[in-house]
Amino acid sequence: MEISIQQAPRTGPNPLVRLVEEHRQYSRKLEAILAQPYLSENEQLEAVRLKKLKLKLKDEMEGYARPSRTNQQNV
């Protein structure tokens, strides 16, 4: 699911922006690792670690999107 930064609340520094950027960084690193024809054991472990970090961040981003969806449904 693609989460738009515009869905985040506009008060103070936007933590969603940070989460989205971190998710992109992990994606780039993961793509670079997986582009290799052969992965060492350490590279395989790093790929798994990056996937877990991406999932964690996605869950956090979903948490920001969920309240806005609820508010839109109640309108």
For each residue, the residues with C-beta under 8 A, 3 or more apart:
1: 58 62 65
2:
3: 7 16 20 61 62 64 65
4: 7
5: 8 14 16 17 20
6:
7: 3 4 16 64 65 68
8: 5 14 15 16 17 64 68
9: 14 64
10: 14
11:
12:
13:
14: 5 8 9 10 17 18
15: 8 18 19 64
16: 3 5 7 8 19 20 61 64
17: 5 8 14 20 21
18: 14 15 21 22
19: 15 16 22 23 57 60 61 64
20: 3 5 16 17 23 24 61
21: 17 18 24 25
22: 18 19 25 26 53 57
23: 19 20 26 27 54 57 58 61
24: 20 21 27 28
25: 21 22 28 29
26: 22 23 29 30 50 53 54 57
27: 23 24 30 31 54
28: 24 25 31 32
29: 25 26 32 33 50
30: 26 27 33 34 47 50 51 54
31: 27 28 34 35
32: 28 29 35 36
33: 29 30 36 39 43 46 47 50
34: 30 31 39 47
35: 31 32
36: 32 33 39 43
37:
38:
39: 33 34 36 43 44 47
40: 43 44
41: 44 45
42: 45 46
43: 33 36 39 40 46 47
44: 39 40 41 47 48
45: 41 42 48 49
46: 33 42 43 49 50
47: 30 33 34 39 43 44 50 51
48: 44 45 51 52
49: 45 46 52 53
50: 26 29 30 33 46 47 53 54
51: 30 47 48 54 55
52: 48 49 55 56
53: 22 26 49 50 56 57
54: 23 26 27 30 50 51 57 58
55: 51 52 58 59
56: 52 53 59 60
57: 19 22 23 26 53 54 60 61
58: 1 23 54 55 61 62
59: 55 56 62 63
60: 19 56 57 63 64
61: 3 16 19 20 23 57 58 64 65
62: 1 3 58 59 65 66
63: 59 60 66 67
64: 3 7 8 9 15 16 19 60 61 67 68
65: 1 3 7 61 62 68 69
66: 62 63 69 70
67: 63 64 70 71
68: 7 8 64 65 71 72
69: 65 66 72 73
70: 66 67 73 74
71: 67 68 74 75
72: 68 69 75
73: 69 70
74: 70 71
75: 71 72
